[in-house]
């Protein structure tokens, strides 16, 4: 298991720089919006995006949080991505600086 993981990391170095952790869209938004007050319109947008993501996922897919870094240069971006068989097949950019 560890050898396969290490091999995948070696073969996917660029992805490893940006993929942070497996998540759900609701958990991702919860972490990003922690401590902020928001109304029902934001909750509705979160529910719509979650449904959009779920509609594009296939059995065995994973949703991962990604972050490109670069925030100190005002060039950051972050979001979520569907990972299928070790490859990013769709991503959503949710934050930009």
Residue, then its C-alpha position, 0 to 999 in steps of 0.5 A: x500500500x505504501x509503495x503504491x502511494x509513493x509511486x503515485x506521488x512520484x508520477x503525479x507531482x503536480x497534483x500533489x502540490x495542489x491537492x490537500x485532502x478528501x472532502x465533501x462540498x459542505x465540509x469544504x464550505x464549512x471550513x472556508x466560511x467558519x465564523x462568518x454569518x451568512x444568509x439563506x441565499x448562500x446556503x442555497x448556493x452551497x446546496x446547488x453546487x453540491x448537487x452539481x458536483x454530485x451529478x458529475x461524480x461516478x462510483x469510486x470518485x473522490x472529491x478533493x480540496x485543492x489550493x494553488x498557493x500564491x496567496x502572498x502574491x495575490x495570485x492564489x486560487x482554491x476550490x474542489x476537484x473530482x478525482x477519478x482513478x487518480x486523475x482530476x476530471x473536473x474542478x471548480x475554482x471557488x476562491x481567487x485573490 
